[in-house]
Amino acid sequence: MAENQKTTEIAYLPPAAPPTNHGHTVAAWFTMIGIMLGAVVAAVGVVIPAVWLFWVGMGVVALALVGGLVLRNMGYGQKQVSR
């Protein structure tokens, strides 16, 4: 190749940068607060030996996960990048 001859490189870039809100959505907040509350309730159930209270805490965690999924599907989660 001669010194004055230039080549170009093709860059395959995505059409747009993905959103960078890092989970600052209603669905994410609802899910994490619910999980933390459920974990606290379950921990109290372990500290004061109350098996029923532990399972109530686990139920709160499960409800928070389902609620977060519902909120995400309703459009309150992070927007998906179409490819």
PDB file of N, CA, C and O in Angstrom:
ATOM      1  N   MET A   1       0.829  -1.172   0.000  1.00  0.00           N
ATOM      2  CA  MET A   1       0.000   0.000   0.000  1.00  0.00           C
ATOM      3  C   MET A   1       0.880   1.244   0.000  1.00  0.00           C
ATOM      4  O   MET A   1       1.896   1.297   0.692  1.00  0.00           O
ATOM      5  N   ALA A   2       0.492   2.215  -0.759  1.00  0.00           N
ATOM      6  CA  ALA A   2       1.259   3.460  -0.830  1.00  0.00           C
ATOM      7  C   ALA A   2       0.983   4.303   0.402  1.00  0.00           C
ATOM      8  O   ALA A   2      -0.028   4.117   1.078  1.00  0.00           O
ATOM      9  N   GLU A   3       1.884   5.227   0.690  1.00  0.00           N
ATOM     10  CA  GLU A   3       1.749   6.070   1.881  1.00  0.00           C
ATOM     11  C   GLU A   3       0.541   7.001   1.823  1.00  0.00           C
ATOM     12  O   GLU A   3      -0.071   7.269   2.857  1.00  0.00           O
ATOM     13  N   ASN A   4       0.190   7.492   0.661  1.00  0.00           N
ATOM     14  CA  ASN A   4      -0.898   8.462   0.567  1.00  0.00           C
ATOM     15  C   ASN A   4      -2.265   7.800   0.364  1.00  0.00           C
ATOM     16  O   ASN A   4      -3.261   8.505   0.207  1.00  0.00           O
ATOM     17  N   GLN A   5      -2.335   6.498   0.363  1.00  0.00           N
ATOM     18  CA  GLN A   5      -3.595   5.796   0.180  1.00  0.00           C
ATOM     19  C   GLN A   5      -4.252   5.580   1.557  1.00  0.00           C
ATOM     20  O   GLN A   5      -3.611   5.086   2.484  1.00  0.00           O
ATOM     21  N   LYS A   6      -5.531   5.954   1.677  1.00  0.00           N
ATOM     22  CA  LYS A   6      -6.232   5.827   2.953  1.00  0.00           C
ATOM     23  C   LYS A   6      -7.307   4.751   2.839  1.00  0.00           C
ATOM     24  O   LYS A   6      -7.903   4.553   1.780  1.00  0.00           O
ATOM     25  N   THR A   7      -7.538   4.069   3.945  1.00  0.00           N
ATOM     26  CA  THR A   7      -8.621   3.089   3.999  1.00  0.00           C
ATOM     27  C   THR A   7      -9.601   3.533   5.077  1.00  0.00           C
ATOM     28  O   THR A   7      -9.233   4.212   6.035  1.00  0.00           O
ATOM     29  N   THR A   8     -10.823   3.145   4.904  1.00  0.00           N
ATOM     30  CA  THR A   8     -11.836   3.487   5.913  1.00  0.00           C
ATOM     31  C   THR A   8     -12.318   2.200   6.565  1.00  0.00           C
ATOM     32  O   THR A   8     -12.365   1.137   5.945  1.00  0.00           O
ATOM     33  N   GLU A   9     -12.666   2.331   7.809  1.00  0.00           N
ATOM     34  CA  GLU A   9     -13.161   1.198   8.564  1.00  0.00           C
ATOM     35  C   GLU A   9     -14.658   1.401   8.787  1.00  0.00           C
ATOM     36  O   GLU A   9     -15.098   2.502   9.119  1.00  0.00           O
ATOM     37  N   ILE A  10     -15.420   0.354   8.607  1.00  0.00           N
ATOM     38  CA  ILE A  10     -16.864   0.438   8.815  1.00  0.00           C
ATOM     39  C   ILE A  10     -17.150   0.125  10.279  1.00  0.00           C
ATOM     40  O   ILE A  10     -16.721  -0.906  10.798  1.00  0.00           O
ATOM     41  N   ALA A  11     -17.869   1.013  10.935  1.00  0.00           N
ATOM     42  CA  ALA A  11     -18.234   0.811  12.330  1.00  0.00           C
ATOM     43  C   ALA A  11     -19.710   0.417  12.404  1.00  0.00           C
ATOM     44  O   ALA A  11     -20.574   1.124  11.887  1.00  0.00           O
ATOM     45  N   TYR A  12     -19.985  -0.691  13.036  1.00  0.00           N
ATOM     46  CA  TYR A  12     -21.361  -1.160  13.214  1.00  0.00           C
ATOM     47  C   TYR A  12     -21.820  -0.754  14.606  1.00  0.00           C
ATOM     48  O   TYR A  12     -21.569  -1.461  15.581  1.00  0.00           O
ATOM     49  N   LEU A  13     -22.488   0.378  14.692  1.00  0.00           N
ATOM     50  CA  LEU A  13     -22.933   0.916  15.962  1.00  0.00           C
ATOM     51  C   LEU A  13     -24.437   0.733  16.119  1.00  0.00           C
ATOM     52  O   LEU A  13     -25.157   0.640  15.125  1.00  0.00           O
ATOM     53  N   PRO A  14     -24.915   0.681  17.357  1.00  0.00           N
ATOM     54  CA  PRO A  14     -26.362   0.597  17.552  1.00  0.00           C
ATOM     55  C   PRO A  14     -27.023   1.895  17.105  1.00  0.00           C
ATOM     56  O   PRO A  14     -26.368   2.937  17.079  1.00  0.00           O
ATOM     57  N   PRO A  15     -28.304   1.855  16.755  1.00  0.00           N
ATOM     58  CA  PRO A  15     -28.979   3.051  16.266  1.00  0.00           C
ATOM     59  C   PRO A  15     -29.047   4.180  17.299  1.00  0.00           C
ATOM     60  O   PRO A  15     -29.023   5.355  16.931  1.00  0.00           O
ATOM     61  N   ALA A  16     -29.130   3.836  18.578  1.00  0.00           N
ATOM     62  CA  ALA A  16     -29.179   4.860  19.628  1.00  0.00           C
ATOM     63  C   ALA A  16     -28.628   4.264  20.912  1.00  0.00           C
ATOM     64  O   ALA A  16     -28.623   3.047  21.096  1.00  0.00           O
ATOM     65  N   ALA A  17     -28.174   5.121  21.777  1.00  0.00           N
ATOM     66  CA  ALA A  17     -27.679   4.650  23.062  1.00  0.00           C
ATOM     67  C   ALA A  17     -28.853   4.175  23.913  1.00  0.00           C
ATOM     68  O   ALA A  17     -29.911   4.804  23.897  1.00  0.00           O
ATOM     69  N   PRO A  18     -28.691   3.076  24.659  1.00  0.00           N
ATOM     70  CA  PRO A  18     -29.792   2.605  25.502  1.00  0.00           C
ATOM     71  C   PRO A  18     -30.055   3.592  26.630  1.00  0.00           C
ATOM     72  O   PRO A  18     -29.166   4.355  27.006  1.00  0.00           O
ATOM     73  N   PRO A  19     -31.267   3.583  27.170  1.00  0.00           N
ATOM     74  CA  PRO A  19     -31.571   4.501  28.268  1.00  0.00           C
ATOM     75  C   PRO A  19     -30.681   4.215  29.473  1.00  0.00           C
ATOM     76  O   PRO A  19     -30.347   3.064  29.753  1.00  0.00           O
ATOM     77  N   THR A  20     -30.310   5.256  30.166  1.00  0.00           N
ATOM     78  CA  THR A  20     -29.396   5.095  31.294  1.00  0.00           C
ATOM     79  C   THR A  20     -30.019   5.579  32.591  1.00  0.00           C
ATOM     80  O   THR A  20     -29.398   6.337  33.336  1.00  0.00           O
ATOM     81  N   ASN A  21     -31.248   5.143  32.865  1.00  0.00           N
ATOM     82  CA  ASN A  21     -31.864   5.583  34.112  1.00  0.00           C
ATOM     83  C   ASN A  21     -31.503   4.663  35.274  1.00  0.00           C
ATOM     84  O   ASN A  21     -31.841   4.972  36.416  1.00  0.00           O
ATOM     85  N   HIS A  22     -30.828   3.543  35.019  1.00  0.00           N
ATOM     86  CA  HIS A  22     -30.310   2.643  36.054  1.00  0.00           C
ATOM     87  C   HIS A  22     -31.381   2.221  37.054  1.00  0.00           C
ATOM     88  O   HIS A  22     -31.107   2.151  38.252  1.00  0.00           O
ATOM     89  N   GLY A  23     -32.577   1.943  36.592  1.00  0.00           N
ATOM     90  CA  GLY A  23     -33.621   1.435  37.464  1.00  0.00           C
ATOM     91  C   GLY A  23     -34.382   2.483  38.238  1.00  0.00           C
ATOM     92  O   GLY A  23     -35.075   2.145  39.198  1.00  0.00           O
ATOM     93  N   HIS A  24     -34.280   3.733  37.862  1.00  0.00           N
ATOM     94  CA  HIS A  24     -35.026   4.790  38.549  1.00  0.00           C
ATOM     95  C   HIS A  24     -36.424   4.873  37.960  1.00  0.00           C
ATOM     96  O   HIS A  24     -36.796   5.881  37.358  1.00  0.00           O
ATOM     97  N   THR A  25     -37.196   3.806  38.137  1.00  0.00           N
ATOM     98  CA  THR A  25     -38.555   3.754  37.618  1.00  0.00           C
ATOM     99  C   THR A  25     -39.498   3.375  38.743  1.00  0.00           C
ATOM    100  O   THR A  25     -39.072   2.894  39.793  1.00  0.00           O
ATOM    101  N   VAL A  26     -40.778   3.597  38.513  1.00  0.00           N
ATOM    102  CA  VAL A  26     -41.790   3.245  39.514  1.00  0.00           C
ATOM    103  C   VAL A  26     -41.747   1.743  39.788  1.00  0.00           C
ATOM    104  O   VAL A  26     -41.821   1.319  40.941  1.00  0.00           O
ATOM    105  N   ALA A  27     -41.629   0.946  38.743  1.00  0.00           N
ATOM    106  CA  ALA A  27     -41.605  -0.510  38.913  1.00  0.00           C
ATOM    107  C   ALA A  27     -40.402  -0.950  39.749  1.00  0.00           C
ATOM    108  O   ALA A  27     -40.537  -1.812  40.617  1.00  0.00           O
ATOM    109  N   ALA A  28     -39.251  -0.377  39.500  1.00  0.00           N
ATOM    110  CA  ALA A  28     -38.049  -0.754  40.246  1.00  0.00           C
ATOM    111  C   ALA A  28     -38.144  -0.333  41.707  1.00  0.00           C
ATOM    112  O   ALA A  28     -37.798  -1.108  42.599  1.00  0.00           O
ATOM    113  N   TRP A  29     -38.608   0.878  41.957  1.00  0.00           N
ATOM    114  CA  TRP A  29     -38.750   1.354  43.336  1.00  0.00           C
ATOM    115  C   TRP A  29     -39.754   0.506  44.097  1.00  0.00           C
ATOM    116  O   TRP A  29     -39.490   0.100  45.229  1.00  0.00           O
ATOM    117  N   PHE A  30     -40.904   0.234  43.490  1.00  0.00           N
ATOM    118  CA  PHE A  30     -41.936  -0.579  44.141  1.00  0.00           C
ATOM    119  C   PHE A  30     -41.379  -1.955  44.497  1.00  0.00           C
ATOM    120  O   PHE A  30     -41.570  -2.441  45.612  1.00  0.00           O
ATOM    121  N   THR A  31     -40.698  -2.572  43.552  1.00  0.00           N
ATOM    122  CA  THR A  31     -40.174  -3.918  43.768  1.00  0.00           C
ATOM    123  C   THR A  31     -39.135  -3.929  44.889  1.00  0.00           C
ATOM    124  O   THR A  31     -39.205  -4.772  45.782  1.00  0.00           O
ATOM    125  N   MET A  32     -38.185  -3.015  44.855  1.00  0.00           N
ATOM    126  CA  MET A  32     -37.116  -3.035  45.853  1.00  0.00           C
ATOM    127  C   MET A  32     -37.616  -2.676  47.250  1.00  0.00           C
ATOM    128  O   MET A  32     -37.178  -3.273  48.234  1.00  0.00           O
ATOM    129  N   ILE A  33     -38.522  -1.713  47.348  1.00  0.00           N
ATOM    130  CA  ILE A  33     -39.064  -1.370  48.675  1.00  0.00           C
ATOM    131  C   ILE A  33     -39.862  -2.544  49.224  1.00  0.00           C
ATOM    132  O   ILE A  33     -39.764  -2.856  50.411  1.00  0.00           O
ATOM    133  N   GLY A  34     -40.650  -3.199  48.375  1.00  0.00           N
ATOM    134  CA  GLY A  34     -41.418  -4.364  48.813  1.00  0.00           C
ATOM    135  C   GLY A  34     -40.521  -5.508  49.258  1.00  0.00           C
ATOM    136  O   GLY A  34     -40.800  -6.165  50.261  1.00  0.00           O
ATOM    137  N   ILE A  35     -39.445  -5.748  48.518  1.00  0.00           N
ATOM    138  CA  ILE A  35     -38.509  -6.815  48.894  1.00  0.00           C
ATOM    139  C   ILE A  35     -37.840  -6.494  50.225  1.00  0.00           C
ATOM    140  O   ILE A  35     -37.686  -7.375  51.070  1.00  0.00           O
ATOM    141  N   MET A  36     -37.443  -5.237  50.417  1.00  0.00           N
ATOM    142  CA  MET A  36     -36.787  -4.868  51.681  1.00  0.00           C
ATOM    143  C   MET A  36     -37.750  -4.992  52.861  1.00  0.00           C
ATOM    144  O   MET A  36     -37.365  -5.483  53.923  1.00  0.00           O
ATOM    145  N   LEU A  37     -38.999  -4.551  52.686  1.00  0.00           N
ATOM    146  CA  LEU A  37     -39.973  -4.680  53.776  1.00  0.00           C
ATOM    147  C   LEU A  37     -40.249  -6.144  54.092  1.00  0.00           C
ATOM    148  O   LEU A  37     -40.318  -6.530  55.259  1.00  0.00           O
ATOM    149  N   GLY A  38     -40.405  -6.948  53.063  1.00  0.00           N
ATOM    150  CA  GLY A  38     -40.632  -8.371  53.282  1.00  0.00           C
ATOM    151  C   GLY A  38     -39.461  -9.044  53.979  1.00  0.00           C
ATOM    152  O   GLY A  38     -39.655  -9.911  54.832  1.00  0.00           O
ATOM    153  N   ALA A  39     -38.246  -8.647  53.619  1.00  0.00           N
ATOM    154  CA  ALA A  39     -37.065  -9.222  54.257  1.00  0.00           C
ATOM    155  C   ALA A  39     -36.988  -8.830  55.734  1.00  0.00           C
ATOM    156  O   ALA A  39     -36.584  -9.636  56.572  1.00  0.00           O
ATOM    157  N   VAL A  40     -37.369  -7.608  56.046  1.00  0.00           N
ATOM    158  CA  VAL A  40     -37.366  -7.169  57.448  1.00  0.00           C
ATOM    159  C   VAL A  40     -38.397  -7.956  58.252  1.00  0.00           C
ATOM    160  O   VAL A  40     -38.114  -8.409  59.361  1.00  0.00           O
ATOM    161  N   VAL A  41     -39.589  -8.117  57.690  1.00  0.00           N
ATOM    162  CA  VAL A  41     -40.636  -8.880  58.380  1.00  0.00           C
ATOM    163  C   VAL A  41     -40.174 -10.327  58.583  1.00  0.00           C
ATOM    164  O   VAL A  41     -40.355 -10.886  59.664  1.00  0.00           O
ATOM    165  N   ALA A  42     -39.582 -10.932  57.557  1.00  0.00           N
ATOM    166  CA  ALA A  42     -39.085 -12.304  57.686  1.00  0.00           C
ATOM    167  C   ALA A  42     -37.962 -12.394  58.722  1.00  0.00           C
ATOM    168  O   ALA A  42     -37.890 -13.363  59.478  1.00  0.00           O
ATOM    169  N   ALA A  43     -37.093 -11.392  58.758  1.00  0.00           N
ATOM    170  CA  ALA A  43     -36.000 -11.393  59.739  1.00  0.00           C
ATOM    171  C   ALA A  43     -36.541 -11.294  61.157  1.00  0.00           C
ATOM    172  O   ALA A  43     -36.034 -11.956  62.063  1.00  0.00           O
ATOM    173  N   VAL A  44     -37.560 -10.478  61.355  1.00  0.00           N
ATOM    174  CA  VAL A  44     -38.179 -10.388  62.683  1.00  0.00           C
ATOM    175  C   VAL A  44     -38.795 -11.737  63.055  1.00  0.00           C
ATOM    176  O   VAL A  44     -38.736 -12.154  64.212  1.00  0.00           O
ATOM    177  N   GLY A  45     -39.385 -12.413  62.073  1.00  0.00           N
ATOM    178  CA  GLY A  45     -39.945 -13.736  62.324  1.00  0.00           C
ATOM    179  C   GLY A  45     -38.889 -14.759  62.698  1.00  0.00           C
ATOM    180  O   GLY A  45     -39.188 -15.722  63.405  1.00  0.00           O
ATOM    181  N   VAL A  46     -37.661 -14.572  62.239  1.00  0.00           N
ATOM    182  CA  VAL A  46     -36.569 -15.479  62.612  1.00  0.00           C
ATOM    183  C   VAL A  46     -36.053 -15.135  64.001  1.00  0.00           C
ATOM    184  O   VAL A  46     -35.763 -16.033  64.792  1.00  0.00           O
ATOM    185  N   VAL A  47     -35.935 -13.845  64.309  1.00  0.00           N
ATOM    186  CA  VAL A  47     -35.388 -13.417  65.599  1.00  0.00           C
ATOM    187  C   VAL A  47     -36.316 -13.812  66.746  1.00  0.00           C
ATOM    188  O   VAL A  47     -35.874 -14.383  67.743  1.00  0.00           O
ATOM    189  N   ILE A  48     -37.596 -13.507  66.598  1.00  0.00           N
ATOM    190  CA  ILE A  48     -38.566 -13.989  67.592  1.00  0.00           C
ATOM    191  C   ILE A  48     -39.195 -15.232  66.968  1.00  0.00           C
ATOM    192  O   ILE A  48     -40.040 -15.099  66.082  1.00  0.00           O
ATOM    193  N   PRO A  49     -38.826 -16.385  67.381  1.00  0.00           N
ATOM    194  CA  PRO A  49     -39.211 -17.604  66.659  1.00  0.00           C
ATOM    195  C   PRO A  49     -40.719 -17.666  66.352  1.00  0.00           C
ATOM    196  O   PRO A  49     -41.503 -18.227  67.117  1.00  0.00           O
ATOM    197  N   ALA A  50     -41.089 -17.084  65.230  1.00  0.00           N
ATOM    198  CA  ALA A  50     -42.474 -17.110  64.769  1.00  0.00           C
ATOM    199  C   ALA A  50     -42.447 -17.504  63.291  1.00  0.00           C
ATOM    200  O   ALA A  50     -42.227 -16.675  62.408  1.00  0.00           O
ATOM    201  N   VAL A  51     -42.674 -18.778  63.055  1.00  0.00           N
ATOM    202  CA  VAL A  51     -42.591 -19.294  61.698  1.00  0.00           C
ATOM    203  C   VAL A  51     -43.618 -18.619  60.793  1.00  0.00           C
ATOM    204  O   VAL A  51     -43.333 -18.341  59.628  1.00  0.00           O
ATOM    205  N   TRP A  52     -44.798 -18.356  61.319  1.00  0.00           N
ATOM    206  CA  TRP A  52     -45.844 -17.726  60.506  1.00  0.00           C
ATOM    207  C   TRP A  52     -45.423 -16.330  60.054  1.00  0.00           C
ATOM    208  O   TRP A  52     -45.742 -15.926  58.936  1.00  0.00           O
ATOM    209  N   LEU A  53     -44.714 -15.587  60.905  1.00  0.00           N
ATOM    210  CA  LEU A  53     -44.273 -14.245  60.548  1.00  0.00           C
ATOM    211  C   LEU A  53     -43.192 -14.300  59.466  1.00  0.00           C
ATOM    212  O   LEU A  53     -43.144 -13.438  58.589  1.00  0.00           O
ATOM    213  N   PHE A  54     -42.338 -15.301  59.530  1.00  0.00           N
ATOM    214  CA  PHE A  54     -41.346 -15.493  58.479  1.00  0.00           C
ATOM    215  C   PHE A  54     -42.032 -15.689  57.132  1.00  0.00           C
ATOM    216  O   PHE A  54     -41.649 -15.071  56.139  1.00  0.00           O
ATOM    217  N   TRP A  55     -43.044 -16.548  57.103  1.00  0.00           N
ATOM    218  CA  TRP A  55     -43.732 -16.822  55.839  1.00  0.00           C
ATOM    219  C   TRP A  55     -44.561 -15.646  55.364  1.00  0.00           C
ATOM    220  O   TRP A  55     -44.759 -15.478  54.161  1.00  0.00           O
ATOM    221  N   VAL A  56     -45.048 -14.831  56.280  1.00  0.00           N
ATOM    222  CA  VAL A  56     -45.724 -13.584  55.873  1.00  0.00           C
ATOM    223  C   VAL A  56     -44.721 -12.684  55.165  1.00  0.00           C
ATOM    224  O   VAL A  56     -45.049 -12.089  54.138  1.00  0.00           O
ATOM    225  N   GLY A  57     -43.513 -12.574  55.691  1.00  0.00           N
ATOM    226  CA  GLY A  57     -42.463 -11.780  55.047  1.00  0.00           C
ATOM    227  C   GLY A  57     -42.113 -12.305  53.668  1.00  0.00           C
ATOM    228  O   GLY A  57     -41.914 -11.527  52.735  1.00  0.00           O
ATOM    229  N   MET A  58     -42.038 -13.629  53.534  1.00  0.00           N
ATOM    230  CA  MET A  58     -41.760 -14.218  52.221  1.00  0.00           C
ATOM    231  C   MET A  58     -42.917 -13.954  51.251  1.00  0.00           C
ATOM    232  O   MET A  58     -42.704 -13.781  50.051  1.00  0.00           O
ATOM    233  N   GLY A  59     -44.136 -13.926  51.780  1.00  0.00           N
ATOM    234  CA  GLY A  59     -45.292 -13.594  50.948  1.00  0.00           C
ATOM    235  C   GLY A  59     -45.235 -12.155  50.457  1.00  0.00           C
ATOM    236  O   GLY A  59     -45.603 -11.868  49.318  1.00  0.00           O
ATOM    237  N   VAL A  60     -44.775 -11.254  51.312  1.00  0.00           N
ATOM    238  CA  VAL A  60     -44.624  -9.855  50.915  1.00  0.00           C
ATOM    239  C   VAL A  60     -43.574  -9.734  49.803  1.00  0.00           C
ATOM    240  O   VAL A  60     -43.751  -8.966  48.857  1.00  0.00           O
ATOM    241  N   VAL A  61     -42.505 -10.483  49.921  1.00  0.00           N
ATOM    242  CA  VAL A  61     -41.464 -10.484  48.880  1.00  0.00           C
ATOM    243  C   VAL A  61     -42.054 -10.982  47.558  1.00  0.00           C
ATOM    244  O   VAL A  61     -41.821 -10.382  46.509  1.00  0.00           O
ATOM    245  N   ALA A  62     -42.809 -12.067  47.609  1.00  0.00           N
ATOM    246  CA  ALA A  62     -43.414 -12.621  46.391  1.00  0.00           C
ATOM    247  C   ALA A  62     -44.394 -11.625  45.769  1.00  0.00           C
ATOM    248  O   ALA A  62     -44.411 -11.452  44.550  1.00  0.00           O
ATOM    249  N   LEU A  63     -45.200 -10.977  46.589  1.00  0.00           N
ATOM    250  CA  LEU A  63     -46.138  -9.975  46.068  1.00  0.00           C
ATOM    251  C   LEU A  63     -45.407  -8.789  45.448  1.00  0.00           C
ATOM    252  O   LEU A  63     -45.856  -8.241  44.441  1.00  0.00           O
ATOM    253  N   ALA A  64     -44.292  -8.394  46.039  1.00  0.00           N
ATOM    254  CA  ALA A  64     -43.508  -7.284  45.477  1.00  0.00           C
ATOM    255  C   ALA A  64     -42.950  -7.661  44.115  1.00  0.00           C
ATOM    256  O   ALA A  64     -42.936  -6.833  43.203  1.00  0.00           O
ATOM    257  N   LEU A  65     -42.490  -8.894  43.963  1.00  0.00           N
ATOM    258  CA  LEU A  65     -41.961  -9.329  42.674  1.00  0.00           C
ATOM    259  C   LEU A  65     -43.058  -9.357  41.604  1.00  0.00           C
ATOM    260  O   LEU A  65     -42.848  -8.904  40.478  1.00  0.00           O
ATOM    261  N   VAL A  66     -44.213  -9.885  41.961  1.00  0.00           N
ATOM    262  CA  VAL A  66     -45.324  -9.926  41.007  1.00  0.00           C
ATOM    263  C   VAL A  66     -45.791  -8.506  40.684  1.00  0.00           C
ATOM    264  O   VAL A  66     -46.063  -8.187  39.526  1.00  0.00           O
ATOM    265  N   GLY A  67     -45.883  -7.657  41.707  1.00  0.00           N
ATOM    266  CA  GLY A  67     -46.290  -6.268  41.482  1.00  0.00           C
ATOM    267  C   GLY A  67     -45.317  -5.522  40.580  1.00  0.00           C
ATOM    268  O   GLY A  67     -45.739  -4.737  39.731  1.00  0.00           O
ATOM    269  N   GLY A  68     -44.031  -5.757  40.754  1.00  0.00           N
ATOM    270  CA  GLY A  68     -43.029  -5.127  39.897  1.00  0.00           C
ATOM    271  C   GLY A  68     -43.154  -5.576  38.453  1.00  0.00           C
ATOM    272  O   GLY A  68     -43.008  -4.774  37.530  1.00  0.00           O
ATOM    273  N   LEU A  69     -43.423  -6.860  38.261  1.00  0.00           N
ATOM    274  CA  LEU A  69     -43.625  -7.378  36.907  1.00  0.00           C
ATOM    275  C   LEU A  69     -44.857  -6.740  36.257  1.00  0.00           C
ATOM    276  O   LEU A  69     -44.825  -6.354  35.089  1.00  0.00           O
ATOM    277  N   VAL A  70     -45.926  -6.637  37.021  1.00  0.00           N
ATOM    278  CA  VAL A  70     -47.158  -6.025  36.497  1.00  0.00           C
ATOM    279  C   VAL A  70     -46.909  -4.564  36.131  1.00  0.00           C
ATOM    280  O   VAL A  70     -47.328  -4.109  35.067  1.00  0.00           O
ATOM    281  N   LEU A  71     -46.235  -3.834  37.003  1.00  0.00           N
ATOM    282  CA  LEU A  71     -45.941  -2.426  36.720  1.00  0.00           C
ATOM    283  C   LEU A  71     -45.047  -2.278  35.492  1.00  0.00           C
ATOM    284  O   LEU A  71     -45.255  -1.376  34.681  1.00  0.00           O
ATOM    285  N   ARG A  72     -44.069  -3.142  35.353  1.00  0.00           N
ATOM    286  CA  ARG A  72     -43.195  -3.086  34.180  1.00  0.00           C
ATOM    287  C   ARG A  72     -43.993  -3.320  32.902  1.00  0.00           C
ATOM    288  O   ARG A  72     -43.803  -2.623  31.906  1.00  0.00           O
ATOM    289  N   ASN A  73     -44.887  -4.310  32.938  1.00  0.00           N
ATOM    290  CA  ASN A  73     -45.695  -4.607  31.758  1.00  0.00           C
ATOM    291  C   ASN A  73     -46.721  -3.516  31.464  1.00  0.00           C
ATOM    292  O   ASN A  73     -47.175  -3.387  30.327  1.00  0.00           O
ATOM    293  N   MET A  74     -47.093  -2.731  32.476  1.00  0.00           N
ATOM    294  CA  MET A  74     -48.008  -1.607  32.271  1.00  0.00           C
ATOM    295  C   MET A  74     -47.290  -0.374  31.725  1.00  0.00           C
ATOM    296  O   MET A  74     -47.938   0.617  31.387  1.00  0.00           O
ATOM    297  N   GLY A  75     -45.958  -0.425  31.634  1.00  0.00           N
ATOM    298  CA  GLY A  75     -45.210   0.691  31.070  1.00  0.00           C
ATOM    299  C   GLY A  75     -44.520   1.572  32.086  1.00  0.00           C
ATOM    300  O   GLY A  75     -44.011   2.635  31.731  1.00  0.00           O
ATOM    301  N   TYR A  76     -44.490   1.157  33.353  1.00  0.00           N
ATOM    302  CA  TYR A  76     -43.850   1.957  34.386  1.00  0.00           C
ATOM    303  C   TYR A  76     -42.407   1.523  34.645  1.00  0.00           C
ATOM    304  O   TYR A  76     -41.786   1.984  35.604  1.00  0.00           O
ATOM    305  N   GLY A  77     -41.875   0.651  33.810  1.00  0.00           N
ATOM    306  CA  GLY A  77     -40.489   0.206  33.942  1.00  0.00           C
ATOM    307  C   GLY A  77     -39.606   0.892  32.919  1.00  0.00           C
ATOM    308  O   GLY A  77     -40.026   1.824  32.233  1.00  0.00           O
ATOM    309  N   GLN A  78     -38.382   0.416  32.832  1.00  0.00           N
ATOM    310  CA  GLN A  78     -37.444   0.984  31.862  1.00  0.00           C
ATOM    311  C   GLN A  78     -37.896   0.618  30.452  1.00  0.00           C
ATOM    312  O   GLN A  78     -38.310  -0.512  30.193  1.00  0.00           O
ATOM    313  N   LYS A  79     -37.812   1.573  29.564  1.00  0.00           N
ATOM    314  CA  LYS A  79     -38.206   1.356  28.179  1.00  0.00           C
ATOM    315  C   LYS A  79     -37.238   0.392  27.518  1.00  0.00           C
ATOM    316  O   LYS A  79     -36.028   0.473  27.730  1.00  0.00           O
ATOM    317  N   GLN A  80     -37.773  -0.523  26.714  1.00  0.00           N
ATOM    318  CA  GLN A  80     -36.947  -1.497  26.008  1.00  0.00           C
ATOM    319  C   GLN A  80     -36.447  -0.887  24.692  1.00  0.00           C
ATOM    320  O   GLN A  80     -37.182  -0.183  24.000  1.00  0.00           O
ATOM    321  N   VAL A  81     -35.208  -1.167  24.371  1.00  0.00           N
ATOM    322  CA  VAL A  81     -34.625  -0.677  23.122  1.00  0.00           C
ATOM    323  C   VAL A  81     -34.973  -1.686  22.038  1.00  0.00           C
ATOM    324  O   VAL A  81     -34.651  -2.868  22.161  1.00  0.00           O
ATOM    325  N   SER A  82     -35.623  -1.231  20.988  1.00  0.00           N
ATOM    326  CA  SER A  82     -35.968  -2.136  19.897  1.00  0.00           C
ATOM    327  C   SER A  82     -34.744  -2.345  19.004  1.00  0.00           C
ATOM    328  O   SER A  82     -33.984  -1.415  18.736  1.00  0.00           O
ATOM    329  N   ARG A  83     -34.575  -3.567  18.558  1.00  0.00           N
ATOM    330  CA  ARG A  83     -33.394  -3.879  17.743  1.00  0.00           C
ATOM    331  C   ARG A  83     -33.794  -4.219  16.355  1.00  0.00           C
ATOM    332  O   ARG A  83     -32.938  -4.511  15.520  1.00  0.00           O
TER     333      ARG A  83
END
